[in-house]
Amino acid sequence: MEEKKEKKHVCTVCGKPSEATICHACEEKIRGEALEKKKEVEKAGRTDTGRR
Ligand SMILES: [Zn+2]
């Protein structure tokens, strides 16, 4: 059997075969984490300005 080393696109996050650099599952996960971070920042900013 011949194994050709083809450049297969894999997800850079989970390493699973994906057409995109980041698969949909990881993309959604990253998006969710980013949203959570944004919420935390907004919350922190709000409490900070509220207490001062
Ligand atoms: Zn992935």
mmCIF file of the protein (N, C-alpha, C, O) and its ligand, coordinates in Angstrom:
data_MODEL
# 
_entry.id   MODEL 
# 
loop_
_entity.id 
_entity.type 
_entity.pdbx_number_of_molecules 
1 polymer     1 
2 non-polymer 1 
# 
_entity_poly.entity_id                      1 
_entity_poly.type                           'polypeptide(L)' 
_entity_poly.nstd_linkage                   no 
_entity_poly.nstd_monomer                   no 
_entity_poly.pdbx_seq_one_letter_code       MEEKKEKKHVCTVCGKPSEATICHACEEKIRGEALEKKKEVEKAGRTDTGRR 
_entity_poly.pdbx_seq_one_letter_code_can   MEEKKEKKHVCTVCGKPSEATICHACEEKIRGEALEKKKEVEKAGRTDTGRR 
_entity_poly.pdbx_strand_id                 A 
# 
loop_
_entity_poly_seq.entity_id 
_entity_poly_seq.num 
_entity_poly_seq.mon_id 
_entity_poly_seq.hetero 
1 1  MET n 
1 2  GLU n 
1 3  GLU n 
1 4  LYS n 
1 5  LYS n 
1 6  GLU n 
1 7  LYS n 
1 8  LYS n 
1 9  HIS n 
1 10 VAL n 
1 11 CYS n 
1 12 THR n 
1 13 VAL n 
1 14 CYS n 
1 15 GLY n 
1 16 LYS n 
1 17 PRO n 
1 18 SER n 
1 19 GLU n 
1 20 ALA n 
1 21 THR n 
1 22 ILE n 
1 23 CYS n 
1 24 HIS n 
1 25 ALA n 
1 26 CYS n 
1 27 GLU n 
1 28 GLU n 
1 29 LYS n 
1 30 ILE n 
1 31 ARG n 
1 32 GLY n 
1 33 GLU n 
1 34 ALA n 
1 35 LEU n 
1 36 GLU n 
1 37 LYS n 
1 38 LYS n 
1 39 LYS n 
1 40 GLU n 
1 41 VAL n 
1 42 GLU n 
1 43 LYS n 
1 44 ALA n 
1 45 GLY n 
1 46 ARG n 
1 47 THR n 
1 48 ASP n 
1 49 THR n 
1 50 GLY n 
1 51 ARG n 
1 52 ARG n 
# 
loop_
_struct_asym.id 
_struct_asym.entity_id 
A 1 
B 2 
# 
loop_
_chem_comp.id 
_chem_comp.type 
_chem_comp.mon_nstd_flag 
ALA 'L-peptide linking' y 
ARG 'L-peptide linking' y 
ASP 'L-peptide linking' y 
CYS 'L-peptide linking' y 
GLU 'L-peptide linking' y 
GLY 'peptide linking'   y 
HIS 'L-peptide linking' y 
ILE 'L-peptide linking' y 
LEU 'L-peptide linking' y 
LYS 'L-peptide linking' y 
MET 'L-peptide linking' y 
PRO 'L-peptide linking' y 
SER 'L-peptide linking' y 
THR 'L-peptide linking' y 
VAL 'L-peptide linking' y 
ZN  non-polymer         . 
# 
_pdbx_entity_nonpoly.entity_id   2 
_pdbx_entity_nonpoly.name        ? 
_pdbx_entity_nonpoly.comp_id     ZN 
# 
_pdbx_nonpoly_scheme.asym_id         B 
_pdbx_nonpoly_scheme.entity_id       2 
_pdbx_nonpoly_scheme.mon_id          ZN 
_pdbx_nonpoly_scheme.ndb_seq_num     1 
_pdbx_nonpoly_scheme.pdb_seq_num     101 
_pdbx_nonpoly_scheme.auth_seq_num    101 
_pdbx_nonpoly_scheme.pdb_mon_id      ZN 
_pdbx_nonpoly_scheme.auth_mon_id     ZN 
_pdbx_nonpoly_scheme.pdb_strand_id   A 
_pdbx_nonpoly_scheme.pdb_ins_code    . 
# 
loop_
_atom_site.group_PDB 
_atom_site.id 
_atom_site.type_symbol 
_atom_site.label_atom_id 
_atom_site.label_alt_id 
_atom_site.label_comp_id 
_atom_site.label_asym_id 
_atom_site.label_entity_id 
_atom_site.label_seq_id 
_atom_site.pdbx_PDB_ins_code 
_atom_site.Cartn_x 
_atom_site.Cartn_y 
_atom_site.Cartn_z 
_atom_site.occupancy 
_atom_site.B_iso_or_equiv 
_atom_site.pdbx_formal_charge 
_atom_site.auth_seq_id 
_atom_site.auth_comp_id 
_atom_site.auth_asym_id 
_atom_site.auth_atom_id 
_atom_site.pdbx_PDB_model_num 
ATOM   1   N  N  . MET A 1 1  ? 0.828   -1.215 0.000  1.00 0.00 ? 1   MET A N  1 
ATOM   2   C  CA . MET A 1 1  ? 0.000   0.000  0.000  1.00 0.00 ? 1   MET A CA 1 
ATOM   3   C  C  . MET A 1 1  ? 0.862   1.264  0.000  1.00 0.00 ? 1   MET A C  1 
ATOM   4   O  O  . MET A 1 1  ? 1.832   1.385  0.748  1.00 0.00 ? 1   MET A O  1 
ATOM   5   N  N  . GLU A 1 2  ? 0.491   2.150  -0.821 1.00 0.00 ? 2   GLU A N  1 
ATOM   6   C  CA . GLU A 1 2  ? 1.253   3.401  -0.879 1.00 0.00 ? 2   GLU A CA 1 
ATOM   7   C  C  . GLU A 1 2  ? 0.559   4.489  -0.085 1.00 0.00 ? 2   GLU A C  1 
ATOM   8   O  O  . GLU A 1 2  ? -0.642  4.725  -0.217 1.00 0.00 ? 2   GLU A O  1 
ATOM   9   N  N  . GLU A 1 3  ? 1.327   5.117  0.711  1.00 0.00 ? 3   GLU A N  1 
ATOM   10  C  CA . GLU A 1 3  ? 0.719   6.204  1.494  1.00 0.00 ? 3   GLU A CA 1 
ATOM   11  C  C  . GLU A 1 3  ? 1.234   7.535  0.988  1.00 0.00 ? 3   GLU A C  1 
ATOM   12  O  O  . GLU A 1 3  ? 2.409   7.873  1.133  1.00 0.00 ? 3   GLU A O  1 
ATOM   13  N  N  . LYS A 1 4  ? 0.351   8.252  0.412  1.00 0.00 ? 4   LYS A N  1 
ATOM   14  C  CA . LYS A 1 4  ? 0.743   9.570  -0.097 1.00 0.00 ? 4   LYS A CA 1 
ATOM   15  C  C  . LYS A 1 4  ? 0.473   10.617 0.967  1.00 0.00 ? 4   LYS A C  1 
ATOM   16  O  O  . LYS A 1 4  ? -0.596  10.675 1.575  1.00 0.00 ? 4   LYS A O  1 
ATOM   17  N  N  . LYS A 1 5  ? 1.464   11.418 1.159  1.00 0.00 ? 5   LYS A N  1 
ATOM   18  C  CA . LYS A 1 5  ? 1.275   12.467 2.170  1.00 0.00 ? 5   LYS A CA 1 
ATOM   19  C  C  . LYS A 1 5  ? 0.628   13.669 1.508  1.00 0.00 ? 5   LYS A C  1 
ATOM   20  O  O  . LYS A 1 5  ? 1.281   14.543 0.939  1.00 0.00 ? 5   LYS A O  1 
ATOM   21  N  N  . GLU A 1 6  ? -0.657  13.662 1.612  1.00 0.00 ? 6   GLU A N  1 
ATOM   22  C  CA . GLU A 1 6  ? -1.379  14.806 1.051  1.00 0.00 ? 6   GLU A CA 1 
ATOM   23  C  C  . GLU A 1 6  ? -1.621  15.836 2.125  1.00 0.00 ? 6   GLU A C  1 
ATOM   24  O  O  . GLU A 1 6  ? -1.745  15.537 3.313  1.00 0.00 ? 6   GLU A O  1 
ATOM   25  N  N  . LYS A 1 7  ? -1.679  17.025 1.665  1.00 0.00 ? 7   LYS A N  1 
ATOM   26  C  CA . LYS A 1 7  ? -1.956  18.083 2.646  1.00 0.00 ? 7   LYS A CA 1 
ATOM   27  C  C  . LYS A 1 7  ? -3.442  18.105 2.936  1.00 0.00 ? 7   LYS A C  1 
ATOM   28  O  O  . LYS A 1 7  ? -4.251  18.655 2.188  1.00 0.00 ? 7   LYS A O  1 
ATOM   29  N  N  . LYS A 1 8  ? -3.757  17.493 4.034  1.00 0.00 ? 8   LYS A N  1 
ATOM   30  C  CA . LYS A 1 8  ? -5.176  17.473 4.413  1.00 0.00 ? 8   LYS A CA 1 
ATOM   31  C  C  . LYS A 1 8  ? -5.457  18.598 5.387  1.00 0.00 ? 8   LYS A C  1 
ATOM   32  O  O  . LYS A 1 8  ? -4.676  18.905 6.287  1.00 0.00 ? 8   LYS A O  1 
ATOM   33  N  N  . HIS A 1 9  ? -6.595  19.185 5.161  1.00 0.00 ? 9   HIS A N  1 
ATOM   34  C  CA . HIS A 1 9  ? -6.981  20.261 6.079  1.00 0.00 ? 9   HIS A CA 1 
ATOM   35  C  C  . HIS A 1 9  ? -7.501  19.664 7.374  1.00 0.00 ? 9   HIS A C  1 
ATOM   36  O  O  . HIS A 1 9  ? -8.421  18.846 7.380  1.00 0.00 ? 9   HIS A O  1 
ATOM   37  N  N  . VAL A 1 10 ? -6.911  20.078 8.431  1.00 0.00 ? 10  VAL A N  1 
ATOM   38  C  CA . VAL A 1 10 ? -7.397  19.625 9.729  1.00 0.00 ? 10  VAL A CA 1 
ATOM   39  C  C  . VAL A 1 10 ? -7.660  20.840 10.610 1.00 0.00 ? 10  VAL A C  1 
ATOM   40  O  O  . VAL A 1 10 ? -7.084  21.914 10.440 1.00 0.00 ? 10  VAL A O  1 
ATOM   41  N  N  . CYS A 1 11 ? -8.539  20.615 11.536 1.00 0.00 ? 11  CYS A N  1 
ATOM   42  C  CA . CYS A 1 11 ? -8.859  21.675 12.484 1.00 0.00 ? 11  CYS A CA 1 
ATOM   43  C  C  . CYS A 1 11 ? -7.641  21.935 13.368 1.00 0.00 ? 11  CYS A C  1 
ATOM   44  O  O  . CYS A 1 11 ? -7.066  21.005 13.933 1.00 0.00 ? 11  CYS A O  1 
ATOM   45  N  N  . THR A 1 12 ? -7.261  23.175 13.480 1.00 0.00 ? 12  THR A N  1 
ATOM   46  C  CA . THR A 1 12 ? -6.078  23.515 14.280 1.00 0.00 ? 12  THR A CA 1 
ATOM   47  C  C  . THR A 1 12 ? -6.361  23.394 15.772 1.00 0.00 ? 12  THR A C  1 
ATOM   48  O  O  . THR A 1 12 ? -5.443  23.399 16.593 1.00 0.00 ? 12  THR A O  1 
ATOM   49  N  N  . VAL A 1 13 ? -7.631  23.286 16.110 1.00 0.00 ? 13  VAL A N  1 
ATOM   50  C  CA . VAL A 1 13 ? -7.977  23.216 17.539 1.00 0.00 ? 13  VAL A CA 1 
ATOM   51  C  C  . VAL A 1 13 ? -8.044  21.761 18.007 1.00 0.00 ? 13  VAL A C  1 
ATOM   52  O  O  . VAL A 1 13 ? -7.393  21.385 18.981 1.00 0.00 ? 13  VAL A O  1 
ATOM   53  N  N  . CYS A 1 14 ? -8.845  20.939 17.297 1.00 0.00 ? 14  CYS A N  1 
ATOM   54  C  CA . CYS A 1 14 ? -9.030  19.559 17.748 1.00 0.00 ? 14  CYS A CA 1 
ATOM   55  C  C  . CYS A 1 14 ? -8.259  18.574 16.876 1.00 0.00 ? 14  CYS A C  1 
ATOM   56  O  O  . CYS A 1 14 ? -8.119  17.409 17.249 1.00 0.00 ? 14  CYS A O  1 
ATOM   57  N  N  . GLY A 1 15 ? -7.753  19.016 15.720 1.00 0.00 ? 15  GLY A N  1 
ATOM   58  C  CA . GLY A 1 15 ? -6.963  18.154 14.861 1.00 0.00 ? 15  GLY A CA 1 
ATOM   59  C  C  . GLY A 1 15 ? -7.775  17.198 14.014 1.00 0.00 ? 15  GLY A C  1 
ATOM   60  O  O  . GLY A 1 15 ? -7.218  16.313 13.366 1.00 0.00 ? 15  GLY A O  1 
ATOM   61  N  N  . LYS A 1 16 ? -9.066  17.364 14.014 1.00 0.00 ? 16  LYS A N  1 
ATOM   62  C  CA . LYS A 1 16 ? -9.916  16.493 13.204 1.00 0.00 ? 16  LYS A CA 1 
ATOM   63  C  C  . LYS A 1 16 ? -9.994  17.034 11.789 1.00 0.00 ? 16  LYS A C  1 
ATOM   64  O  O  . LYS A 1 16 ? -9.891  18.240 11.569 1.00 0.00 ? 16  LYS A O  1 
ATOM   65  N  N  . PRO A 1 17 ? -10.177 16.131 10.828 1.00 0.00 ? 17  PRO A N  1 
ATOM   66  C  CA . PRO A 1 17 ? -10.277 16.580 9.429  1.00 0.00 ? 17  PRO A CA 1 
ATOM   67  C  C  . PRO A 1 17 ? -11.384 17.605 9.245  1.00 0.00 ? 17  PRO A C  1 
ATOM   68  O  O  . PRO A 1 17 ? -12.539 17.385 9.612  1.00 0.00 ? 17  PRO A O  1 
ATOM   69  N  N  . SER A 1 18 ? -10.997 18.715 8.673  1.00 0.00 ? 18  SER A N  1 
ATOM   70  C  CA . SER A 1 18 ? -11.988 19.762 8.447  1.00 0.00 ? 18  SER A CA 1 
ATOM   71  C  C  . SER A 1 18 ? -11.602 20.556 7.219  1.00 0.00 ? 18  SER A C  1 
ATOM   72  O  O  . SER A 1 18 ? -10.420 20.761 6.942  1.00 0.00 ? 18  SER A O  1 
ATOM   73  N  N  . GLU A 1 19 ? -12.596 20.997 6.493  1.00 0.00 ? 19  GLU A N  1 
ATOM   74  C  CA . GLU A 1 19 ? -12.313 21.788 5.290  1.00 0.00 ? 19  GLU A CA 1 
ATOM   75  C  C  . GLU A 1 19 ? -11.797 23.161 5.674  1.00 0.00 ? 19  GLU A C  1 
ATOM   76  O  O  . GLU A 1 19 ? -11.014 23.770 4.945  1.00 0.00 ? 19  GLU A O  1 
ATOM   77  N  N  . ALA A 1 20 ? -12.231 23.629 6.792  1.00 0.00 ? 20  ALA A N  1 
ATOM   78  C  CA . ALA A 1 20 ? -11.800 24.950 7.251  1.00 0.00 ? 20  ALA A CA 1 
ATOM   79  C  C  . ALA A 1 20 ? -10.637 24.809 8.234  1.00 0.00 ? 20  ALA A C  1 
ATOM   80  O  O  . ALA A 1 20 ? -10.345 23.718 8.726  1.00 0.00 ? 20  ALA A O  1 
ATOM   81  N  N  . THR A 1 21 ? -9.988  25.927 8.502  1.00 0.00 ? 21  THR A N  1 
ATOM   82  C  CA . THR A 1 21 ? -8.871  25.905 9.456  1.00 0.00 ? 21  THR A CA 1 
ATOM   83  C  C  . THR A 1 21 ? -9.370  25.472 10.826 1.00 0.00 ? 21  THR A C  1 
ATOM   84  O  O  . THR A 1 21 ? -8.685  24.759 11.560 1.00 0.00 ? 21  THR A O  1 
ATOM   85  N  N  . ILE A 1 22 ? -10.548 25.907 11.145 1.00 0.00 ? 22  ILE A N  1 
ATOM   86  C  CA . ILE A 1 22 ? -11.156 25.505 12.410 1.00 0.00 ? 22  ILE A CA 1 
ATOM   87  C  C  . ILE A 1 22 ? -12.537 24.932 12.105 1.00 0.00 ? 22  ILE A C  1 
ATOM   88  O  O  . ILE A 1 22 ? -13.353 25.566 11.435 1.00 0.00 ? 22  ILE A O  1 
ATOM   89  N  N  . CYS A 1 23 ? -12.783 23.727 12.605 1.00 0.00 ? 23  CYS A N  1 
ATOM   90  C  CA . CYS A 1 23 ? -14.059 23.080 12.294 1.00 0.00 ? 23  CYS A CA 1 
ATOM   91  C  C  . CYS A 1 23 ? -15.212 23.825 12.960 1.00 0.00 ? 23  CYS A C  1 
ATOM   92  O  O  . CYS A 1 23 ? -15.025 24.661 13.843 1.00 0.00 ? 23  CYS A O  1 
ATOM   93  N  N  . HIS A 1 24 ? -16.400 23.485 12.498 1.00 0.00 ? 24  HIS A N  1 
ATOM   94  C  CA . HIS A 1 24 ? -17.576 24.220 12.983 1.00 0.00 ? 24  HIS A CA 1 
ATOM   95  C  C  . HIS A 1 24 ? -17.753 24.086 14.485 1.00 0.00 ? 24  HIS A C  1 
ATOM   96  O  O  . HIS A 1 24 ? -18.110 25.044 15.171 1.00 0.00 ? 24  HIS A O  1 
ATOM   97  N  N  . ALA A 1 25 ? -17.498 22.887 14.984 1.00 0.00 ? 25  ALA A N  1 
ATOM   98  C  CA . ALA A 1 25 ? -17.683 22.650 16.418 1.00 0.00 ? 25  ALA A CA 1 
ATOM   99  C  C  . ALA A 1 25 ? -16.769 23.561 17.236 1.00 0.00 ? 25  ALA A C  1 
ATOM   100 O  O  . ALA A 1 25 ? -17.200 24.195 18.199 1.00 0.00 ? 25  ALA A O  1 
ATOM   101 N  N  . CYS A 1 26 ? -15.502 23.611 16.832 1.00 0.00 ? 26  CYS A N  1 
ATOM   102 C  CA . CYS A 1 26 ? -14.550 24.447 17.565 1.00 0.00 ? 26  CYS A CA 1 
ATOM   103 C  C  . CYS A 1 26 ? -14.851 25.922 17.332 1.00 0.00 ? 26  CYS A C  1 
ATOM   104 O  O  . CYS A 1 26 ? -14.689 26.752 18.227 1.00 0.00 ? 26  CYS A O  1 
ATOM   105 N  N  . GLU A 1 27 ? -15.287 26.230 16.132 1.00 0.00 ? 27  GLU A N  1 
ATOM   106 C  CA . GLU A 1 27 ? -15.610 27.624 15.838 1.00 0.00 ? 27  GLU A CA 1 
ATOM   107 C  C  . GLU A 1 27 ? -16.711 28.124 16.769 1.00 0.00 ? 27  GLU A C  1 
ATOM   108 O  O  . GLU A 1 27 ? -16.650 29.227 17.313 1.00 0.00 ? 27  GLU A O  1 
ATOM   109 N  N  . GLU A 1 28 ? -17.716 27.270 16.927 1.00 0.00 ? 28  GLU A N  1 
ATOM   110 C  CA . GLU A 1 28 ? -18.821 27.660 17.817 1.00 0.00 ? 28  GLU A CA 1 
ATOM   111 C  C  . GLU A 1 28 ? -18.341 27.760 19.255 1.00 0.00 ? 28  GLU A C  1 
ATOM   112 O  O  . GLU A 1 28 ? -18.746 28.649 20.003 1.00 0.00 ? 28  GLU A O  1 
ATOM   113 N  N  . LYS A 1 29 ? -17.470 26.831 19.625 1.00 0.00 ? 29  LYS A N  1 
ATOM   114 C  CA . LYS A 1 29 ? -16.948 26.823 20.988 1.00 0.00 ? 29  LYS A CA 1 
ATOM   115 C  C  . LYS A 1 29 ? -16.151 28.102 21.250 1.00 0.00 ? 29  LYS A C  1 
ATOM   116 O  O  . LYS A 1 29 ? -16.298 28.750 22.287 1.00 0.00 ? 29  LYS A O  1 
ATOM   117 N  N  . ILE A 1 30 ? -15.303 28.442 20.278 1.00 0.00 ? 30  ILE A N  1 
ATOM   118 C  CA . ILE A 1 30 ? -14.484 29.646 20.424 1.00 0.00 ? 30  ILE A CA 1 
ATOM   119 C  C  . ILE A 1 30 ? -15.390 30.873 20.469 1.00 0.00 ? 30  ILE A C  1 
ATOM   120 O  O  . ILE A 1 30 ? -15.167 31.804 21.243 1.00 0.00 ? 30  ILE A O  1 
ATOM   121 N  N  . ARG A 1 31 ? -16.405 30.850 19.632 1.00 0.00 ? 31  ARG A N  1 
ATOM   122 C  CA . ARG A 1 31 ? -17.327 31.984 19.597 1.00 0.00 ? 31  ARG A CA 1 
ATOM   123 C  C  . ARG A 1 31 ? -18.026 32.128 20.952 1.00 0.00 ? 31  ARG A C  1 
ATOM   124 O  O  . ARG A 1 31 ? -18.207 33.231 21.466 1.00 0.00 ? 31  ARG A O  1 
ATOM   125 N  N  . GLY A 1 32 ? -18.410 30.980 21.511 1.00 0.00 ? 32  GLY A N  1 
ATOM   126 C  CA . GLY A 1 32 ? -19.086 30.999 22.809 1.00 0.00 ? 32  GLY A CA 1 
ATOM   127 C  C  . GLY A 1 32 ? -18.165 31.507 23.900 1.00 0.00 ? 32  GLY A C  1 
ATOM   128 O  O  . GLY A 1 32 ? -18.579 32.277 24.767 1.00 0.00 ? 32  GLY A O  1 
ATOM   129 N  N  . GLU A 1 33 ? -16.916 31.074 23.851 1.00 0.00 ? 33  GLU A N  1 
ATOM   130 C  CA . GLU A 1 33 ? -15.964 31.527 24.865 1.00 0.00 ? 33  GLU A CA 1 
ATOM   131 C  C  . GLU A 1 33 ? -15.719 33.029 24.731 1.00 0.00 ? 33  GLU A C  1 
ATOM   132 O  O  . GLU A 1 33 ? -15.611 33.744 25.727 1.00 0.00 ? 33  GLU A O  1 
ATOM   133 N  N  . ALA A 1 34 ? -15.634 33.489 23.499 1.00 0.00 ? 34  ALA A N  1 
ATOM   134 C  CA . ALA A 1 34 ? -15.417 34.915 23.270 1.00 0.00 ? 34  ALA A CA 1 
ATOM   135 C  C  . ALA A 1 34 ? -16.595 35.706 23.815 1.00 0.00 ? 34  ALA A C  1 
ATOM   136 O  O  . ALA A 1 34 ? -16.417 36.771 24.407 1.00 0.00 ? 34  ALA A O  1 
ATOM   137 N  N  . LEU A 1 35 ? -17.796 35.183 23.612 1.00 0.00 ? 35  LEU A N  1 
ATOM   138 C  CA . LEU A 1 35 ? -18.978 35.870 24.117 1.00 0.00 ? 35  LEU A CA 1 
ATOM   139 C  C  . LEU A 1 35 ? -18.958 35.911 25.636 1.00 0.00 ? 35  LEU A C  1 
ATOM   140 O  O  . LEU A 1 35 ? -19.305 36.918 26.253 1.00 0.00 ? 35  LEU A O  1 
ATOM   141 N  N  . GLU A 1 36 ? -18.546 34.796 26.227 1.00 0.00 ? 36  GLU A N  1 
ATOM   142 C  CA . GLU A 1 36 ? -18.484 34.742 27.695 1.00 0.00 ? 36  GLU A CA 1 
ATOM   143 C  C  . GLU A 1 36 ? -17.471 35.751 28.215 1.00 0.00 ? 36  GLU A C  1 
ATOM   144 O  O  . GLU A 1 36 ? -17.708 36.434 29.211 1.00 0.00 ? 36  GLU A O  1 
ATOM   145 N  N  . LYS A 1 37 ? -16.359 35.833 27.536 1.00 0.00 ? 37  LYS A N  1 
ATOM   146 C  CA . LYS A 1 37 ? -15.324 36.783 27.956 1.00 0.00 ? 37  LYS A CA 1 
ATOM   147 C  C  . LYS A 1 37 ? -15.847 38.204 27.847 1.00 0.00 ? 37  LYS A C  1 
ATOM   148 O  O  . LYS A 1 37 ? -15.620 39.041 28.721 1.00 0.00 ? 37  LYS A O  1 
ATOM   149 N  N  . LYS A 1 38 ? -16.553 38.454 26.751 1.00 0.00 ? 38  LYS A N  1 
ATOM   150 C  CA . LYS A 1 38 ? -17.107 39.784 26.553 1.00 0.00 ? 38  LYS A CA 1 
ATOM   151 C  C  . LYS A 1 38 ? -18.084 40.108 27.678 1.00 0.00 ? 38  LYS A C  1 
ATOM   152 O  O  . LYS A 1 38 ? -18.109 41.221 28.204 1.00 0.00 ? 38  LYS A O  1 
ATOM   153 N  N  . LYS A 1 39 ? -18.884 39.110 28.032 1.00 0.00 ? 39  LYS A N  1 
ATOM   154 C  CA . LYS A 1 39 ? -19.850 39.314 29.111 1.00 0.00 ? 39  LYS A CA 1 
ATOM   155 C  C  . LYS A 1 39 ? -19.125 39.629 30.414 1.00 0.00 ? 39  LYS A C  1 
ATOM   156 O  O  . LYS A 1 39 ? -19.517 40.520 31.167 1.00 0.00 ? 39  LYS A O  1 
ATOM   157 N  N  . GLU A 1 40 ? -18.049 38.867 30.660 1.00 0.00 ? 40  GLU A N  1 
ATOM   158 C  CA . GLU A 1 40 ? -17.297 39.076 31.898 1.00 0.00 ? 40  GLU A CA 1 
ATOM   159 C  C  . GLU A 1 40 ? -16.703 40.475 31.938 1.00 0.00 ? 40  GLU A C  1 
ATOM   160 O  O  . GLU A 1 40 ? -16.719 41.149 32.968 1.00 0.00 ? 40  GLU A O  1 
ATOM   161 N  N  . VAL A 1 41 ? -16.182 40.893 30.798 1.00 0.00 ? 41  VAL A N  1 
ATOM   162 C  CA . VAL A 1 41 ? -15.573 42.228 30.727 1.00 0.00 ? 41  VAL A CA 1 
ATOM   163 C  C  . VAL A 1 41 ? -16.637 43.287 30.975 1.00 0.00 ? 41  VAL A C  1 
ATOM   164 O  O  . VAL A 1 41 ? -16.419 44.248 31.713 1.00 0.00 ? 41  VAL A O  1 
ATOM   165 N  N  . GLU A 1 42 ? -17.793 43.093 30.345 1.00 0.00 ? 42  GLU A N  1 
ATOM   166 C  CA . GLU A 1 42 ? -18.870 44.070 30.525 1.00 0.00 ? 42  GLU A CA 1 
ATOM   167 C  C  . GLU A 1 42 ? -19.318 44.098 31.978 1.00 0.00 ? 42  GLU A C  1 
ATOM   168 O  O  . GLU A 1 42 ? -19.555 45.157 32.559 1.00 0.00 ? 42  GLU A O  1 
ATOM   169 N  N  . LYS A 1 43 ? -19.428 42.902 32.545 1.00 0.00 ? 43  LYS A N  1 
ATOM   170 C  CA . LYS A 1 43 ? -19.866 42.790 33.937 1.00 0.00 ? 43  LYS A CA 1 
ATOM   171 C  C  . LYS A 1 43 ? -18.845 43.468 34.860 1.00 0.00 ? 43  LYS A C  1 
ATOM   172 O  O  . LYS A 1 43 ? -19.205 44.232 35.755 1.00 0.00 ? 43  LYS A O  1 
ATOM   173 N  N  . ALA A 1 44 ? -17.563 43.166 34.618 1.00 0.00 ? 44  ALA A N  1 
ATOM   174 C  CA . ALA A 1 44 ? -16.507 43.731 35.455 1.00 0.00 ? 44  ALA A CA 1 
ATOM   175 C  C  . ALA A 1 44 ? -16.509 45.246 35.332 1.00 0.00 ? 44  ALA A C  1 
ATOM   176 O  O  . ALA A 1 44 ? -16.387 45.973 36.318 1.00 0.00 ? 44  ALA A O  1 
ATOM   177 N  N  . GLY A 1 45 ? -16.653 45.703 34.084 1.00 0.00 ? 45  GLY A N  1 
ATOM   178 C  CA . GLY A 1 45 ? -16.650 47.152 33.880 1.00 0.00 ? 45  GLY A CA 1 
ATOM   179 C  C  . GLY A 1 45 ? -17.837 47.789 34.578 1.00 0.00 ? 45  GLY A C  1 
ATOM   180 O  O  . GLY A 1 45 ? -17.732 48.878 35.143 1.00 0.00 ? 45  GLY A O  1 
ATOM   181 N  N  . ARG A 1 46 ? -18.963 47.100 34.531 1.00 0.00 ? 46  ARG A N  1 
ATOM   182 C  CA . ARG A 1 46 ? -20.171 47.659 35.130 1.00 0.00 ? 46  ARG A CA 1 
ATOM   183 C  C  . ARG A 1 46 ? -20.028 47.739 36.661 1.00 0.00 ? 46  ARG A C  1 
ATOM   184 O  O  . ARG A 1 46 ? -20.353 48.755 37.274 1.00 0.00 ? 46  ARG A O  1 
ATOM   185 N  N  . THR A 1 47 ? -19.535 46.645 37.260 1.00 0.00 ? 47  THR A N  1 
ATOM   186 C  CA . THR A 1 47 ? -19.402 46.644 38.723 1.00 0.00 ? 47  THR A CA 1 
ATOM   187 C  C  . THR A 1 47 ? -18.339 47.656 39.144 1.00 0.00 ? 47  THR A C  1 
ATOM   188 O  O  . THR A 1 47 ? -18.436 48.292 40.194 1.00 0.00 ? 47  THR A O  1 
ATOM   189 N  N  . ASP A 1 48 ? -17.326 47.782 38.294 1.00 0.00 ? 48  ASP A N  1 
ATOM   190 C  CA . ASP A 1 48 ? -16.261 48.714 38.644 1.00 0.00 ? 48  ASP A CA 1 
ATOM   191 C  C  . ASP A 1 48 ? -16.776 50.142 38.650 1.00 0.00 ? 48  ASP A C  1 
ATOM   192 O  O  . ASP A 1 48 ? -16.506 50.906 39.577 1.00 0.00 ? 48  ASP A O  1 
ATOM   193 N  N  . THR A 1 49 ? -17.512 50.493 37.621 1.00 0.00 ? 49  THR A N  1 
ATOM   194 C  CA . THR A 1 49 ? -18.023 51.874 37.546 1.00 0.00 ? 49  THR A CA 1 
ATOM   195 C  C  . THR A 1 49 ? -19.144 52.071 38.556 1.00 0.00 ? 49  THR A C  1 
ATOM   196 O  O  . THR A 1 49 ? -19.374 53.180 39.040 1.00 0.00 ? 49  THR A O  1 
ATOM   197 N  N  . GLY A 1 50 ? -19.855 50.957 38.874 1.00 0.00 ? 50  GLY A N  1 
ATOM   198 C  CA . GLY A 1 50 ? -20.964 51.085 39.818 1.00 0.00 ? 50  GLY A CA 1 
ATOM   199 C  C  . GLY A 1 50 ? -20.477 51.296 41.247 1.00 0.00 ? 50  GLY A C  1 
ATOM   200 O  O  . GLY A 1 50 ? -21.107 52.003 42.033 1.00 0.00 ? 50  GLY A O  1 
ATOM   201 N  N  . ARG A 1 51 ? -19.368 50.684 41.566 1.00 0.00 ? 51  ARG A N  1 
ATOM   202 C  CA . ARG A 1 51 ? -18.886 50.806 42.961 1.00 0.00 ? 51  ARG A CA 1 
ATOM   203 C  C  . ARG A 1 51 ? -18.104 52.107 43.175 1.00 0.00 ? 51  ARG A C  1 
ATOM   204 O  O  . ARG A 1 51 ? -17.977 52.600 44.296 1.00 0.00 ? 51  ARG A O  1 
ATOM   205 N  N  . ARG A 1 52 ? -17.589 52.640 42.077 1.00 0.00 ? 52  ARG A N  1 
ATOM   206 C  CA . ARG A 1 52 ? -16.790 53.851 42.281 1.00 0.00 ? 52  ARG A CA 1 
ATOM   207 C  C  . ARG A 1 52 ? -17.617 55.091 42.005 1.00 0.00 ? 52  ARG A C  1 
ATOM   208 O  O  . ARG A 1 52 ? -17.114 56.208 42.124 1.00 0.00 ? 52  ARG A O  1 
HETATM 209 ZN ZN . ZN  B 2 .  ? -12.152 21.307 15.730 1.00 0.00 2 101 ZN  A ZN 1 
# 
